[in-house]
Amino acid sequence: MKNLESPTKHQRNGQLKKSTEIGDSLQERLKKWYGYHNAQNQLPILERGKLSYTKQEIAKILLEYELLKQCGKVCARQPSNISASMSFVVDLDMLEDIRDLASDDMGSYRQHGSPPEYVYVKFEDNRVKHLVCNRNQPLTTDELESVGLENADIFILERKYGTCKASPDLRRMTAQLKVPDTKRSGHFINHKYCLVQYTFNEDDHDVCIIPHGNAKTTSRPYTKTKASVRKNLETTLEQTNLTPARAQSEVDSIHGGYMLATSSSDLCRNRKQAWNTNQKVKNNKSTFAPHQFGKRDDLAEVMKRCKSERKGEEFVREVVGAPEPRCVLANKRQINDIISFCCVDRPNNCVLGVDPTFNLGEFYVTFTVYRHLALEDRSGMHPLFLGPSLVHHRKLYSSYKHLPQVLGNIDPATKLIKAFGTDDEVNLYTALKDEWVEADHLSCFIHMRRNVERKLRDLGIKGGEVSKFLAEIFDENGILDAESPLEFDARLQSLEVVWNDREKAETKKNNSSFYDWILTEKVQYIND
C-alpha cells in the first residue's frame, strides 16, 4: 500500500491517548442492558439516547464483538420503525443480503458519507489494547513504530450518513469495518458486524412516512423493499411460470404474509412492483444469442440497428460504447425542421428546447423540442414537435456535448442554432453553449421555480411561507425582474436577512441555508 503523508507525532500520540482513555468507560456502557426494540428478541438495543460516537469508539465497539455477544447485544436482523434515539450492532451474516440494512420502514433518505479511516489495532488476550485512526491514508512502518503499533492489525472504517426525508430531524449513521482479505493481499472485505445509530435532533417521536419524491400520482407512503425480497421475487418469476400476482403471494408467504410479517419491507410493495419485475425478467431473456449467459446485449442490438438502417431512413445516428454508452436518435425530417425553424434568421425564429426528461431503465433520455412554424393548431398556436434525442448513462458535460457534435457532423447547418432553452442544469447548458457559440441561451423559469420550491420543502418550509419566497424571486418586482446585474445583486442582498430570519422561524433551527444555496447553485445560471 502506498505510504502517504500522515499526521504529526504529536497528533498521533493525542489520538492514541484518547483511544486508551475511552476503553474502560466504553466497556461499562456496553454492559448496561436497555432491552429489546419493539419487544423483538432479535433486536437488542446497544445504547439509548443522543450519543456522539467518535471514530475510535466505533472501531472499538465493532472489534469488541465477543463482549457484545456475551451481553446479548448483537442483532439478528436490521432495525426498523425507529421512534427514539438509539443504536444497534447488527450481525451481517444473519441478513439475507447486506443491502437489507437500508430497508428500515422509515422511507427514503438523503445519503452522504465521510472519508475512510485507517484503523491500527493491537490486541491482548483477544481484547483491544491500543488503537489509532488516520484519515484517508495508511501510516508508514516508521510512524507505526514511533507510537508502539508495529505489526498492528489494520482495518478500514467506513461511515455513511442519511437524513430521513419524512422527518429531517432524524439522522441515520451506519459504520462498518473492512478487514484484510486473507486470500488476496492488499484487498479488504466486509467485517461481520455493523453499527447502526438513529439520532433525533429534537424530541423523540414517531415518524409519519411520506410518498417517494418521484411519486406523481399517489399519496401512498413509500417503504423501501428489502433487496433480498426483490431478488426472491425476480428468481421466482425466472424459474416458474407464475403470474406476477401469484409470484408476489409466494414471496410474501416466506415472511408470513401481511398477518405475520415483522416489517413492511419484508413484503413486496405492491402489485405494480411485481409486474415491473416480471417485465425486467422478460427483457433479460435473450432474443438473439440465448447461449450467451441468457442475457440480451442491448448495446450490441442498438449498434446492429445503426449499421442495418438504409441510407435516407436513418434514425439511430451514432452509438458510442465508451467512456459511457451514448446513442443519438434523429431522422431526416427532424434535422431538416430544426435547420428551417431554428437556424434561419427570421422575425419569429423558433427556440430549440433541450431537457433531460425521464429515465429509460439505467439510462437518461434528453429530448429536444421545437415549434413547427409552418403549421397551426385550432387555437392558432404552432404545434410542438419532438426533435433529435440523446440516450446516455450519466449527466456529464461530455454527455450533453455529444448531441450537438453529432448533429453538426450530420449537417453543419445545425451549428447555426439561434436560440436554445434549458433548465438550470449547469452541465447541460454549458455544453450546448460551447457548441452553439452564436446561440442565445434562454432559461426555463418553470423548471427553476419547481426546483426552488422543491428545495424549500426539503428544508422544512411549507405553506404560505413557500409562496413568499417564490414571489420575491419570480413575481413582478422580484429579483429576476431586475433590469441589470447590479440591480439583481442589490435586490438579492437586501433579502439575505429577511430569508434567513424567515427560514429559522419556519424550521425552528439556528442556522439557515436557502440564501447560500441560491448564491452557489442559481446565481451563475441566472447570470448566464
C-alpha positions in Angstrom: 0.0 0.0 0.0 1.3 3.4 -0.9 2.7 5.4 2.0 1.3 8.9 2.1 1.8 12.0 4.3 0.3 11.4 7.8 -0.3 13.4 11.0 2.5 14.7 13.2 3.8 12.7 16.1 2.0 15.0 18.5 -1.3 14.4 16.7 -0.8 10.6 16.6 0.1 10.5 20.3 -3.1 12.5 21.0 -5.2 10.0 19.1 -3.6 7.1 20.9 -4.1 8.7 24.3 -7.7 9.3 23.5 -8.4 5.8 22.4 -6.8 4.4 25.6 -8.8 6.7 27.9 -12.2 5.7 26.4 -11.6 2.0 26.8 -12.9 1.3 30.4 -15.8 3.7 30.3 -17.0 2.4 27.0 -16.8 -1.2 28.3 -19.0 -0.3 31.2 -21.5 1.4 28.9 -21.7 -1.6 26.6 -22.6 -3.9 29.6 -25.6 -1.8 30.5 -28.9 -3.5 29.4 -31.5 -1.5 27.5 -33.9 -4.2 26.5 -35.3 -5.1 23.1 -36.6 -2.7 20.4 -40.3 -3.2 19.9 -40.2 -6.3 22.1 -38.4 -8.3 19.4 -35.7 -10.5 20.8 -33.8 -10.3 17.6 -33.2 -6.6 18.1 -31.4 -5.9 21.4 -30.6 -2.2 21.9 -26.9 -1.3 22.2 -27.4 2.1 23.8 -30.2 4.7 24.1 -30.1 8.5 23.9 -28.4 11.1 21.7 -24.8 9.9 21.6 -21.9 11.1 19.5 -19.6 8.2 18.8 -16.0 9.0 18.0 -14.3 7.0 15.3 -12.2 5.3 18.0 -15.3 4.3 19.9 -17.0 3.0 16.7 -13.9 0.9 15.9 -13.6 -0.4 19.4 -17.3 -1.3 19.6 -17.1 -3.4 16.4 -13.9 -5.1 17.4 -15.2 -6.0 20.9 -17.9 -8.1 19.4 -17.2 -11.0 21.9 -18.1 -8.7 24.7 -21.3 -7.7 22.9 -22.2 -11.3 22.3 -21.7 -12.1 26.0 -24.0 -9.2 26.8 -26.6 -10.3 24.3 -26.4 -7.1 22.3 -26.0 -8.4 18.7 -29.0 -8.0 16.4 -30.0 -10.8 14.1 -32.0 -8.6 11.7 -32.0 -4.9 10.7 -33.7 -2.4 13.0 -37.0 -0.8 11.7 -39.7 1.7 12.8 -37.5 3.8 15.0 -39.1 6.4 17.2 -36.3 7.3 19.6 -32.6 7.9 19.6 -30.8 4.6 19.9 -28.0 2.4 18.4 -27.6 -1.2 17.4 -24.9 -3.7 16.4 -26.1 -5.9 13.6 -24.6 -9.3 12.6 -24.5 -9.0 8.8 -24.2 -12.8 8.4 -27.8 -13.1 9.7 -29.1 -10.9 6.8 -30.0 -12.5 3.5 -28.5 -9.5 1.7 -26.2 -6.8 3.2 -28.3 -4.2 1.4 -31.3 -5.1 3.6 -29.8 -2.9 6.2 -31.1 0.1 4.4 -34.7 -1.1 4.5 -35.9 0.2 7.9 -39.5 1.1 7.1 -38.6 4.8 7.5 -39.0 5.9 3.9 -36.2 7.3 1.8 -33.0 9.1 2.9 -30.7 11.8 1.6 -27.4 10.0 1.7 -23.8 11.1 2.2 -20.6 9.6 3.5 -17.3 10.5 5.2 -13.7 9.8 4.2 -12.5 6.3 5.2 -10.3 6.0 8.3 -7.4 3.6 8.5 -7.5 1.9 11.9 -4.4 0.3 13.5 -5.1 -2.1 16.4 -3.0 -4.1 18.9 -4.8 -6.9 20.7 -4.0 -8.5 24.0 -5.9 -11.6 25.1 -8.3 -11.0 22.2 -9.1 -7.6 23.6 -8.2 -4.2 22.1 -5.2 -2.8 23.9 -4.1 0.1 21.6 -6.0 1.7 18.7 -5.2 4.7 16.5 -7.1 6.1 13.5 -5.7 8.0 10.5 -7.9 9.6 7.8 -7.6 8.8 4.1 -4.1 7.3 4.1 -2.1 4.5 5.8 0.8 5.2 8.2 4.3 4.2 7.3 6.2 1.5 9.2 8.4 4.1 10.9 5.3 6.1 12.0 3.7 2.9 13.4 6.9 2.1 15.4 7.0 5.6 16.8 3.7 5.1 18.5 4.3 1.5 19.5 2.0 -0.1 16.9 4.5 -2.1 14.8 2.9 -5.3 13.5 -0.5 -3.9 14.3 -3.6 -5.3 12.6 -5.0 -2.8 10.0 -8.7 -2.2 9.3 -10.6 0.4 7.3 -13.6 2.2 8.9 -16.4 3.4 6.6 -19.3 5.6 7.8 -22.4 6.5 5.9 -25.0 9.1 7.0 -28.6 9.6 5.9 -31.2 12.3 6.7 -34.8 10.9 6.7 -36.9 12.8 4.1 -40.1 12.1 6.1 -38.5 13.6 9.3 -35.4 15.8 8.6 -34.6 15.9 12.3 -33.8 12.1 12.2 -30.3 11.1 11.1 -29.1 7.5 10.5 -25.5 6.5 10.7 -24.1 3.1 9.6 -20.5 2.3 10.4 -18.6 -0.8 9.2 -15.1 -2.1 9.3 -13.3 -3.7 6.4 -10.8 -6.4 7.3 -7.8 -7.7 5.2 -8.7 -10.4 2.7 -6.5 -13.5 3.6 -6.9 -14.8 0.0 -5.9 -11.6 -1.8 -3.1 -9.5 -0.5 -3.8 -5.8 -0.3 -7.6 -6.3 -0.5 -10.3 -5.8 2.2 -13.6 -7.5 2.8 -16.6 -6.5 5.0 -16.3 -7.2 8.7 -19.1 -9.3 10.2 -20.7 -6.6 12.3 -22.1 -3.2 11.6 -23.0 -0.3 13.9 -26.4 1.4 13.2 -27.3 4.6 15.0 -30.5 6.7 14.8 -30.5 10.2 16.3 -33.3 12.7 16.6 -32.0 16.3 16.8 -35.2 17.3 18.6 -37.5 15.3 20.9 -38.1 11.6 20.1 -41.3 11.0 18.1 -43.0 8.6 15.7 -42.2 9.2 12.0 -45.0 9.7 9.6 -43.8 8.2 6.3 -44.4 10.3 3.2 -44.6 9.3 -0.5 -41.5 8.9 -2.5 -40.1 12.1 -4.0 -40.6 10.8 -7.6 -44.2 9.9 -7.0 -46.6 12.0 -9.1 -50.0 10.2 -8.9 -50.0 8.5 -5.5 -50.0 9.7 -1.9 -49.2 6.2 -0.5 -46.3 6.3 2.0 -43.0 4.9 0.5 -41.4 1.9 2.0 -38.1 0.5 0.7 -38.5 -3.2 -0.1 -35.5 -5.3 1.0 -33.0 -6.2 -1.6 -33.4 -9.9 -0.7 -37.2 -9.8 -1.2 -36.7 -8.2 -4.6 -34.2 -10.8 -5.5 -36.5 -13.6 -4.4 -39.3 -12.2 -6.5 -37.1 -12.0 -9.5 -35.8 -15.6 -9.0 -39.4 -16.8 -8.6 -40.5 -15.2 -11.8 -37.4 -16.5 -13.7 -37.8 -20.1 -12.5 -41.5 -20.6 -12.6 -44.4 -19.8 -14.9 -46.4 -18.0 -12.2 -48.1 -14.7 -12.9 -46.8 -11.6 -11.1 -49.7 -11.7 -8.6 -49.0 -15.4 -7.7 -45.3 -14.8 -7.6 -45.9 -11.9 -5.2 -48.0 -14.1 -2.9 -45.3 -16.8 -2.9 -42.6 -14.4 -1.9 -44.7 -12.7 0.7 -45.6 -16.0 2.3 -41.9 -16.7 3.1 -42.1 -13.9 5.7 -45.5 -14.8 7.0 -47.6 -12.6 4.7 -49.4 -9.5 5.8 -50.6 -11.1 9.1 -47.2 -12.3 10.4 -44.5 -10.2 8.8 -42.4 -8.3 11.3 -41.6 -5.5 8.9 -43.4 -4.0 5.8 -40.0 -4.1 4.0 -40.3 -8.0 4.2 -43.1 -7.8 1.7 -43.4 -6.7 -1.9 -44.5 -3.1 -2.0 -47.5 -3.7 -4.3 -48.7 -5.5 -7.4 -47.0 -2.9 -9.6 -43.6 -3.9 -8.3 -44.3 -7.5 -9.1 -45.4 -6.5 -12.6 -42.3 -4.3 -13.2 -40.0 -7.2 -12.0 -41.7 -9.5 -14.4 -41.1 -7.1 -17.3 -37.4 -6.9 -16.2 -37.2 -10.7 -16.3 -38.7 -10.8 -19.8 -36.4 -8.2 -21.1 -33.3 -10.0 -19.8 -34.2 -13.2 -21.7 -32.0 -13.5 -24.7 -33.7 -12.7 -28.1 -30.8 -13.3 -30.5 -28.0 -15.0 -28.5 -29.6 -17.4 -26.0 -26.4 -19.4 -25.4 -24.6 -16.3 -24.1 -25.4 -16.0 -20.4 -29.1 -15.8 -21.1 -28.9 -12.0 -21.2 -29.6 -9.6 -24.1 -26.8 -7.3 -25.0 -28.7 -4.0 -25.5 -25.6 -2.1 -26.7 -24.9 -4.7 -29.4 -28.5 -4.6 -30.6 -28.5 -0.8 -30.9 -25.2 -1.0 -32.8 -26.7 -3.6 -35.1 -29.7 -1.4 -35.8 -27.5 1.6 -36.5 -25.5 -0.4 -39.1 -28.5 -2.0 -40.8 -30.6 1.1 -41.5 -30.9 2.1 -45.1 -29.5 5.4 -46.3 -32.0 8.2 -46.1 -34.0 6.4 -43.5 -31.6 6.6 -40.6 -32.8 7.1 -37.1 -30.1 5.6 -34.8 -27.4 8.0 -35.9 -24.4 7.2 -33.7 -23.8 4.7 -30.9 -20.8 5.0 -28.5 -19.8 2.3 -26.0 -17.1 4.1 -24.0 -16.3 6.0 -21.8 -20.1 5.7 -21.3 -22.8 4.3 -23.6 -24.5 7.1 -25.7 -26.9 7.0 -28.6 -28.1 9.9 -30.7 -31.6 9.4 -32.3 -32.7 11.7 -35.2 -34.5 11.2 -38.5 -34.1 13.3 -41.6 -37.3 15.3 -41.1 -36.3 16.3 -37.6 -32.9 17.6 -38.7 -34.5 19.5 -41.7 -37.1 21.1 -39.4 -34.5 22.3 -36.9 -32.5 23.9 -39.7 -35.6 25.5 -41.2 -37.2 26.8 -37.9 -34.2 27.2 -35.5 -31.2 28.0 -37.7 -32.5 30.6 -40.2 -32.8 34.3 -39.5 -36.4 35.2 -39.3 -38.5 37.5 -37.1 -40.3 34.7 -35.2 -37.4 32.3 -35.0 -38.1 29.1 -33.0 -36.3 28.3 -29.7 -35.0 24.8 -29.5 -35.8 23.3 -26.1 -33.5 20.8 -24.6 -34.5 18.8 -21.5 -33.3 15.6 -19.8 -36.9 14.4 -19.5 -37.0 10.9 -18.0 -35.1 7.7 -17.3 -35.2 4.7 -19.7 -34.0 1.8 -17.5 -30.5 2.7 -16.4 -30.2 5.5 -19.0 -31.3 9.1 -19.2 -33.2 10.5 -22.2 -32.6 14.1 -23.3 -35.1 15.4 -25.8 -35.2 18.4 -28.0 -38.4 20.1 -29.0 -39.3 22.8 -31.4 -42.4 24.5 -32.8 -43.4 23.8 -36.4 -43.8 27.3 -37.8 -45.5 26.0 -41.0 -48.4 24.5 -39.1 -51.1 25.9 -36.7 -53.5 24.1 -34.4 -57.1 25.1 -33.7 -56.0 27.7 -31.2 -53.7 29.3 -33.7 -50.5 28.1 -32.0 -47.7 26.4 -33.7 -47.7 22.7 -32.6 -44.8 21.3 -30.6 -42.7 18.6 -32.3 -40.2 16.2 -31.0 -36.6 16.7 -32.3 -33.4 14.7 -32.0 -32.8 12.9 -28.8 -29.8 11.6 -26.7 -29.8 8.4 -24.7 -26.9 8.5 -22.2 -25.7 6.9 -19.0 -24.5 9.9 -17.0 -25.3 13.6 -16.8 -21.8 14.8 -17.5 -20.7 17.8 -19.6 -19.2 15.4 -22.1 -22.5 13.5 -22.3 -24.6 16.5 -23.3 -21.9 17.9 -25.6 -22.2 14.7 -27.7 -25.7 15.7 -29.0 -24.8 19.0 -30.8 -21.5 17.4 -32.0 -23.2 14.5 -33.8 -25.9 16.8 -35.3 -23.1 19.1 -36.6 -21.4 16.1 -38.2 -24.7 15.1 -39.9 -25.4 18.6 -41.2 -23.1 21.6 -40.4 -26.2 23.9 -40.7 -27.3 22.7 -37.3 -24.4 24.6 -35.8 -26.3 27.8 -36.6 -28.9 27.4 -33.9 -30.1 30.9 -33.0 -31.5 30.2 -29.5 -32.0 27.3 -27.2 -33.7 26.9 -23.8 -32.8 24.6 -20.9 -33.5 24.2 -17.2 -30.8 25.1 -14.6 -28.6 22.1 -15.0 -25.1 23.5 -15.4 -23.5 20.7 -17.4 -26.4 20.8 -19.9 -26.4 24.5 -20.8 -22.6 24.9 -20.6 -22.1 22.0 -23.1 -24.6 23.4 -25.5 -23.3 26.9 -25.2 -19.8 25.7 -26.0 -21.0 24.1 -29.2 -23.7 26.6 -30.3 -21.5 29.6 -29.7 -23.7 32.1 -31.6 -26.9 31.0 -29.9 -28.7 32.8 -27.1 -29.4 30.7 -24.0 -32.9 31.2 -22.6 -33.7 29.9 -19.1 -36.7 27.8 -18.4 -38.2 29.5 -15.3 -40.8 26.8 -14.9 -38.1 24.3 -14.1 -36.2 26.8 -12.0 -39.4 27.6 -10.0 -40.1 23.9 -9.5 -36.5 23.3 -8.3 -36.6 26.2 -5.9 -40.0 25.1 -4.5 -38.6 21.6 -4.0 -35.6 22.9 -2.2 -37.8 25.0 0.2 -39.9 22.0 1.0 -36.8 19.8 1.6 -35.6 22.4 4.1 -38.9 22.0 6.0 -40.6 25.2 4.8 -44.3 24.8 3.9 -47.5 26.5 3.0 -47.7 30.3 2.7 -44.0 30.8 3.6 -43.0 29.0 0.4 -45.2 31.3 -1.6 -43.5 34.3 -0.1 -40.1 33.1 -1.2 -41.3 32.3 -4.7 -43.0 35.7 -5.1 -39.8 37.5 -4.0 -37.9 35.6 -6.7 -40.3 35.1 -9.7 -43.2 37.6 -9.4 -43.2 41.1 -10.7 -40.6 43.2 -8.8 -38.9 40.0 -7.8 -35.2 39.6 -8.0 -35.5 38.1 -11.5 -37.3 41.2 -12.7 -34.1 43.3 -12.2 -33.0 45.2 -15.3 -29.3 45.0 -14.7 -26.8 42.7 -12.9 -26.1 45.4 -10.4 -29.8 45.8 -9.6 -30.1 42.0 -9.3 -27.3 41.8 -6.8 -28.7 44.6 -4.8 -32.2 43.0 -4.6 -30.7 39.7 -3.7 -28.5 41.2 -1.0 -31.5 43.1 0.5 -33.3 39.7 1.0 -30.5 38.0 2.9 -31.6 38.9 6.4 -35.3 38.5 5.5 -34.8 35.0 4.1 -32.5 33.8 6.9 -34.9 35.0 9.6 -37.9 33.5 7.9 -36.2 30.2 7.4 -35.1 30.0 11.0 -38.6 30.8 12.2 -40.2 28.3 10.0 -37.8 25.4 10.6 -37.1 26.1 14.3 -33.3 25.8 13.6 -30.5 28.2 14.5 -28.9 28.1 11.1 -30.2 28.8 7.6 -29.1 27.6 4.2 -31.5 28.7 1.5 -29.8 32.1 0.8 -26.4 30.4 0.4 -28.0 27.7 -1.8 -29.3 30.5 -4.2 -25.9 32.1 -4.2 -24.0 28.9 -5.0 -26.5 27.0 -7.2 -28.6 29.6 -9.0 -26.9 32.9 -9.4 -24.4 31.7 -12.1 -27.2 30.1 -14.0 -29.3 33.3 -13.9 -26.4 35.5 -15.0 -25.6 33.1 -17.9 
